[in-house]
Amino acid sequence: MTDAADATPFTIEKRDVAVIARPQMNMMDEDQLKTLIGLIDQASGPGSGISLVILDLSRIRMLPSLTLGLLVQLSKKCKSRQQKLKLAALHPQVRQVFSITRLDRVFDLSPSVESALK
């Protein structure tokens, strides 16, 4: 068993041709998102057979504005690898940020991870 301070702030799960990334915190800052993007890159890089990347945001209650730009960069990375990026299980406050910034038109938003897998 690991100490809570040593626990990883992210989980990465592979399911067939999908990678599901789950941040395990309430707020994800720029450095944390950069770390997560690195883990996603490792799991879904060339030759991985991954065609779908799902970012499960169910625990995230707040996304600072700098992280929104990094999410756009992640989307572009996925497109360059011919992968689809889906953001799943957004809390209403986070979803509102995507709506206000019109990023809901840029990202594929799914109500749950399971629906994003379909």
N, C-alpha and C positions, 0 to 999 in steps of 0.2 A: 504494500500500500504506500502511496506517495503522500508527502506532506502537501497541504493545500497551496503553500507558497511555491512548491516545485511543480505543481500540476500544470500541464500544458494548457495554454489559453485557447487552443484550437484542436479540433479533431478533423481528420481527413479520411473519408471513406470512399472506397471504389466499389461501384456496382455496375457490372458489365461494362458498358461504354461510357459510364458517368463517374464523375468525381463529385462528391458532396463535401463541401467545406463548412464547418460549423464553428464560428467564434463562440467562446464560452464566457462572454463578458457582457455587461450592460451597455458600455460605450466603447467604441473602437476608434482609437486615434490613428494618426497617420503612420506612425512607426509600427503599430500592431498590424495595420492593413498591409503595409509593405512586407512584413514577415509572412502574413497569410498568403499574399500573392506569390512569394517565393515558394511556399509549400505547395500551392496549386500548380505552379510551373513545374516543380519536381514531379508531381503526380500525373501531370497531363501533357508533358512535353512530347517532342517528336518520337514516334514509334510506340507511344503508349496505348494507341487504339482508342483513346478517349475522344468522344465527339460532343459531350455535354458536360458543362461545369455548372454546378448548382451551389449557390452561396445561401446557406440557411441563416437568415437574419432573425430568427425567432427570439433570441435572447437580447438582441440589440435594441436599446431604447433611444439612443442618440448617436447620430453620425455627424461629426464636425464637417464643415464645408470642405476642408482640404481632402477628406476621405472621399467625397463625391467625385472629385477630379481623378483620384486614384482608381475609383471604380470604373470610370470612363476609360482609363488606360487599360485596366484589366479586360474590359469588353473588347477593346481594339486588339489586345494580345490574343484573346480567344478567337476572334474573327480571322486573324492572320494565320492561326493554326487550324482554321476551318472547324472551329468548335462553337457551339451555341452556349451563351452564358445566360442563366436564369437566376433571378433573385427570388427567394422563397420566404414565405411566412413573415412578412414585414408587419411590425406593430403599426397601429393607426398613426401615431406621431411621425414615425419614419416614412410611412407611405405618403403622408401629407407633404413632407419635405420633397419627395420625388415629384409629387403633383405640382407644388408651387414652382419648383425649378424646371418643370416640364421634362424631367428625366424619366418620367413614367412613359414617355413616348420613345425613349432611347432604349430602355431596358425591358426585358421580358419579365414581368412580375407575376409570380404564382402564389396562390393562397397557402400552399403547403409544399413540402418536399415531394410528397407522393404525387401531387398533381403536376409538379415540375418534371417528374420522371416520365410522364406520359407524352 
